[in-house]
Amino acid sequence: MEKPRIILSRCFSYPVRYNGGIVHDEFVEILKKYINYELVCPEVEIGLGVPRPKIIILKDDFKKRLYQPETGRDLTHEIKKYISDFVKKVSGIDGFVLKSKSPSCGITSANYYKDDKIAGRTDGFFAEGVKNHFPELPAEHEGRLKNLELREHFLIRIFSYAEFRRLEENLDAGELVKFHTRYKYLLMTYSQKNLKEMGKIVADGKTRIEERISIYKKLFYNSFIRRPSRSKHFNTFLHIYGYFSKGLNQDEKKHFLSLLDKYKNGTAELSTILEMIKNFSYRFSDTYLLSQKYINPFPEELIYTS
């Protein structure tokens, strides 16, 4: 699989936190083996030392400021300048894993203060900046990635986007056909509407390949914004079932369909159905199904680690 390029908070690798600490997260450590990553620590980049006096977010109805209570420094200009410079120079990335609760990197998890009291939670300054500049890319913190459904969605996105970047580099019509074929069932699950539109783009032999891939990219990235519901997965399972059902005996059909109903009702796991589909695909030596990203979208180790 193509390795995703991820922006990762530096404190997952080096002791750069405000208290001189380092963040140890088992999932992030395993993820590092499967990605190429660039480390960032906005607070260090704007000149703050390690260790350093704590910084907080001050927020009212009109503005949001980054403030260091111990020194009285307003660091809003510095952090915004750093973010502006960062988004201008970075490219070819597939997502972000940032430190939770941080006033710079926290995603929906940083405390903000009003009248010297914690008044709620918000995005840290850097997190907010990259989310605004890269709205099509996944951005998560390590806490949310402990939820297996959120983790699966994140992994599907970063590995899909990484593979698309390789397609972009080749600009080959034949490779676009192969790519679209591999992603058929995954795209069907996420957005049937986009799947149909993308199919038309793939089949269009008149438009220049550069233009076709550019249009395809927008639809492809947009397709993965929202997690699909169980009913959408159920619909995809039925399509796949129709593909190999003739090779099953009556008991196998009955068992598989009963598992689909259990999944739809919330009493069976997605992974159970996918493993059965893989088993049937191996049994029938079905290279088409085995090539589908729907049943093999990312390295399995990443979903089973704690």
C-alpha positions, 0 to 999 in steps of 0.5 A: 500500500502507498504510505500516507503522508501525515502531519504529526504533533512533535510531542508524539516523538520528542519531549517538547510539551510545555512541561518537557514531557513526551506523549506515548500513544500505542496507536500512534506508535504503530501508525508511524510504521505505515506512514511518512510523517512530518513533525510539527510543534507550533509553540516551539516554532514561534519561539517558546522554550521547553519547558515553558509557561502555560498558554491558554486560549482567551475567547469572547464574542468578537475574537480569539487570542492565544495568551500566556498568563504568567508572562502576560504575552499575547501570542496571537500574531505569532501563531497566526503568522506561523500557520500562514507560512505553514499552509503556504509551504506544505503540500502532498499530505493526506491528513493530520494527527494532532495532540488533544487538548493543546491550545495550538493543536487540540481538535475540538478539545482545547479549553478556552477561557472567559473571565479567567474561567474555562468557558468551553472547548474549541479548536486550538489555533493550529488545528483550526488553521489547517482545518480551514485551509485543508477542509478535504483532509482528515484531522484527528487527535489521538483521543478520538482515534481510540474509537474504532469507528472513527479510526477506521474512517480516518484510516480509509481516508488517509490510505485512499488519498495516498493512493490517489496521489500516486495516480495523480503523478502518473496521469494515465487513463488506463491507471484511472480505470484500474483505480476506479475499479478497485474503489468501486465498492468502497465508493458505493458505500460512501456515495453512490451519487459520486460513484456514478459521476466518477464513472462517467469521468472515467469513461470520457475518452474525449477530455484531456486526462489532466482535466478528468483526474482533476474533476475526479479528485474533487468528487473522490475526496468529497466522497469520504467526508462523512462516515457511511451508515450501517444501511449503506454498508448493508446495501454494499454487502447485498451487491457483493453477495449477488456477485458470488451467491451462485457458488454458495449452497443453501445453508451458506446463503441462509447463514450469510443473509442472517449475518447481514440482518444482524449487522443491519440491526446492530448485533453483528460487526462489520469486520465479521461480514468482511471476513466472510467475504474475504473467505468466499473470495479466496475460496472462489479465487475471485481476484476481482473481489480480492482487489477491492479496497472495500475489503482491504483498505488499510493494514489490518494491524492498525485497526486491531491495536489498542 
